[in-house]
Amino acid sequence: MPKVSQDYLEARRSEILDAAIGCFSREGLHRTTMKDIVRKSKLSPGAIYNYFRSKEEIIGAIAARRQKTERQIVLEAIGSGPRATALERVRDAFLEGLDSPKERLRRRVSVQLWAEAQRSPEIRKIVRRSFEEPRRLLSEILAEAQKRGEVAKRVDRDALASFVIALFHGLVLQREWNSEFSIAPFKELLDLLLRAVAGEGEAAMMK
C-alpha cells in the first residue's frame, strides 16, 4: 500500500472536525450523531472511526483545536508589531473575527462547549486551558507594559487579562443573539479601558 503523508492525514482529520462543527452548530452537541457527521463529511464510517472512536473524542478534538488556534492568534498579534500596542492587536484580531461566517460557526460550537464543560470533566479541562493560556500571555504583556510605565502599576494584570477575556466571551454570546450586533462601539470602549490603565492614565484613574 502507498504510504500516506502526514499532511494528508491532518487534512482528512481537519475535514472530519469541520464537518462535525457544521453538524454541532446546526443541531447541537447532543442531537448530532456520528451518522450525521459521516453524512456531512462524505467519508465512510470506517474512515472516520480510524481517527475518532466516538463523538466525545470529536468534541474534545474540536475544543483542543480551538485552544491551539486562539493561542496562535494571540502569539501572532503579539509578534506582529511593537509590544506597546500588542493589546490593541490582540483586541482587533479577536473582535474582527466575530464577523466571519466560518468563525461564527466555530464560536457557536464554543458556546456549547462551555456548557458541556459543566457535565464533562475532560471537556472542562480543555476549556479551562483555552482560557488559561491566553490569560497567561496577556498577563505577560501587561507585566512588561507595567515595567515600561505603559500600564499603571496599581492595575492587577491577571485580573485585567481575565476581564478582557471575559468581555470577549460575552461579546461572542451577544453576536450570536443579536443580528444587529456591531463591533465598532465595543472597540471604542476597549480603547477607553486600555487608555485608562495606561501609564499616562494613572492620574486619570485617581480622579
N, C-alpha and C positions, 0 to 999 in steps of 0.2 A: 504493500500500500504506500502511496506517496506520502511523504512527511508533511504534516500541516504546520504552517508557520504560527508563531506566537501572535503575530498581528492578526492573522485570520481568526484565531481562537478568541482574541479580545474583541474583534469586530462582531463576531457572532454572539458573544456574551452581551455586548452592548445592545445588539438588536433585540435580544430577549428582554433586557431590562427596559428598553424604550417601549416595547410592546406592552409590557406589564404596567408601565406608567400610564399609557393610554387607557388601559382597562381600569386601573385603580382610580384614575381621575374621573372616569365616567360612571363607574358602578360602585366604587368604594372598595376598601381592602377586603371586607368580609364577604361581600356579594360576588366578587370576582373569583372565578375558579381557574384551575390550571387549564381546563379545556378552553376557556376564554382567551388565555394567554397564548395557547397553541394556535388558536384560530387567528388571533391578531398578528402574531409573529410570522404566520405562514410557514412555520417549520413543523417537522414531525414531532410527536410527543417524545420519541426516543432522543432526538437532538436536544430538546430542552432538558430532559432528565439527565443528560450527560453533563450538564452544567449545574443544575439545581435539583435537589432531591424533593423539594416541596415549595409551596407558595411562601411559607415562612422564610425560607432561605432567600427567595427572591426579594421579599420585603427587606430583609436585613442587608442584602447587597445593594438595593436602591438607596437605603439610608447611608451605607458606608460610602457609596459613590458620591452622594450629595455632600457628605462631610469632606471628602477629598477635593471636590470642586470648589467648595466655599473656602477651604484653606488656600487653594491655588489663587482664587480671586483676591484674597487679602494679600498674599505674598506678591502677586504681580502688581497690585496697586501700590504696595509699599516700595517695591523696587523700581517703579517706572518714573520716579522723579525725586525732588528734594524731600527729605524726611519731614521738613516743616509743614508740607502740605499733604502728607500721606493720609491723614484722616479724611481730608476732603476727597481724595481719590477713592478711598475705600467707600465713603458715602455714595459717591457718584456711581461706582461700579455696581453696588447693590441696588440702589434706587432705580437706576435706569433699566436694570434687568426686569423690573416689575412690569414693564410694558411689553415685554417679549411674549408672544403667544406660547412658544415652547417652554419658556421659563415659568409661565403661569401654570401650565400643566404640572411641571415638576413641583412647584410650590403648593399646588392643591394637594398633591400626594404628601408633601412635607407636613402640611397641617394634619392630615390623617395620621401620620407617623407620630406626631406629638401626642395625639390621643391614644394611639396604640401603645405608646411608651408607658401609659398608666397600667396596662394589662401585662405587657411582656417585659420581664427584666432584661432580656437580651437587647430588645429594641431600645429600652431606656438607656442602656449603657452607650449605644451608638449615638442616640440623640443627645445625650449629655456631652459626648466627645465633640459633636458637631457644634455645641455651644462653647465648650471649654477652650478649644483650640483657637477660634477667632478671638475669644475674650483674652487669652494669654497674649496673642500677637498685638492686639490693640493696646493692652496694658503696657507692653514693652515700648510701643511707640510713644505712649503718654509719659512713661518714665524718662525716656530720652528728652522729650519736649520739656519736661519739668527741669531737667538738668540744664537745659539751654535757656531757661526762663521764658519759654513759649507757652507754658501752661502753669497756672498758679499752683504753688506748692501745697496749698491747703486742700486742693482737689484730691479726693480719693480716686486714684487712677483705676483700680479694679472695679469700683462702684460705677465710675463713668463708662468704662468699657462694657460692663454688664447692662447699663442703662441704654447705651446706643444699640446694642444687640436686641434688647427687649423692645425698643422702639421700632426697629426694623421688623421684628416678628409681628408686632401689632399692625404695621402697615401692610404686611403680607395678607393678614386677615381682612383689613379694610379694602384692599384692592380686590379681593375675591368677592366681597359682599356688595361693593358699590361700583356699578358700571360707570359712574361719572367721576371716579377717583382720578385725582391729578397729583402728580409728583411735585410740581413746582412749589406750592406753599410749604410743603414739608422740607424741601431743600433749604428754603429761606429760614425756616425755624431752626434747622440744624446749623445753619451758618451763624445764627444768633447765639446758639448754645456754644459752638466752638469759639466764637469771639469772647463769650462771657468767661470761658475758662482759660483764655489765652493770658500770657504773661502781662500784657499791657492792660488786661481787663481786671487785674487784681483790685484796683481802686473801685472799678465799677461794681464788683461783687460786694464791696463793703457798703455801698450806698443803700 
